[in-house]
Amino acid sequence: MKVHEVRELNNEQAVEKIREFRTEIARERALQSSGSKPENPGRIGALKKNIARILTILHERTLNPSTEIKTEKKETKVKVSTAVPKKETKPKAKKVQKKKGKEE
């Protein structure tokens, strides 16, 4: 399932898709544990990724509820900053040199 397909779903449809994918995972795992070879070995991983995509988009919607679900496909370029903020450092203490020689 592609991201733009998930974004077109409303919240109830997205939750229903998650339920479907989780039942499919359970079915695939049951087949695998019974000893039979799965038709598509990567299916479980793909289902898990789909669930993660849907959950991520649902979480984005809870963080920013003002955005509406858009059904039109619209190209937007978003610039994401990957710069890591610098860590504040304390100035280093000066080393004190010991004098070599006689001690009194």
C-alpha positions in Angstrom: 0.0 0.0 0.0 1.5 3.3 -1.1 1.6 6.4 1.2 -0.7 8.4 -1.1 -3.3 5.6 -0.9 -3.2 5.7 2.9 -3.6 9.4 3.0 -6.8 9.1 1.0 -8.3 6.9 3.7 -10.2 8.4 6.6 -9.4 7.4 10.2 -12.0 4.6 10.4 -10.9 3.1 7.1 -7.3 3.2 8.2 -8.0 1.4 11.4 -10.0 -1.2 9.5 -7.0 -1.7 7.2 -4.8 -2.2 10.2 -7.1 -4.9 11.5 -7.1 -6.6 8.1 -3.3 -6.6 7.9 -2.9 -7.9 11.4 -5.3 -10.8 10.7 -3.3 -11.6 7.5 -0.1 -11.6 9.6 -1.6 -14.0 12.0 -2.7 -16.2 9.2 0.7 -16.2 7.5 2.4 -17.0 10.9 0.1 -19.9 11.5 0.9 -21.3 8.1 4.6 -20.8 8.8 4.5 -22.4 12.2 2.6 -25.4 10.9 5.6 -26.2 8.8 4.3 -25.4 5.3 6.3 -23.1 3.1 4.8 -19.7 2.5 3.9 -18.7 -1.0 5.6 -15.3 -0.5 8.2 -15.3 2.2 8.4 -11.5 2.3 4.7 -11.0 2.8 4.9 -10.7 6.6 7.5 -8.0 6.4 5.4 -6.1 3.8 2.3 -6.3 6.0 4.3 -5.0 9.0 5.6 -2.1 6.9 2.0 -1.3 5.7 0.8 -1.2 9.3 3.7 1.1 10.3 2.8 3.4 7.4 -0.8 3.7 8.4 0.1 4.2 12.1 2.5 6.9 11.2 0.0 8.8 9.1 -2.6 8.4 11.9 -0.1 9.8 14.4 0.7 12.7 12.0 -3.1 13.5 11.9 -3.3 13.6 15.7 -0.3 15.9 15.9 -1.7 18.3 13.3 -5.5 18.0 13.3 -6.0 21.2 11.2 -4.9 19.4 8.0 -7.8 18.0 6.1 -7.7 14.8 4.1 -7.0 15.7 0.5 -8.2 13.5 -2.3 -6.4 15.4 -5.0 -2.9 14.5 -5.8 -0.7 17.5 -5.3 3.0 17.9 -5.7 4.7 19.7 -2.9 8.3 20.1 -2.2 9.2 20.0 1.5 12.7 21.0 2.6 13.7 18.9 5.6 16.6 20.1 7.6 19.0 17.3 8.5 21.4 19.5 10.4 22.2 18.4 13.9 22.4 21.1 16.5 25.8 21.6 18.0 26.3 20.4 21.5 27.3 23.1 23.9 30.8 22.6 25.2 32.5 23.9 28.2 35.9 25.6 27.8 38.8 23.3 28.7 40.7 23.9 31.8 44.4 24.8 31.5 46.9 22.2 32.5 49.3 23.2 35.3 52.8 22.1 34.6 54.8 20.8 37.5 58.3 22.2 37.9 61.0 19.6 38.0 63.6 20.1 40.5 64.3 19.9 44.2 61.5 19.8 46.7 61.9 21.6 50.0 
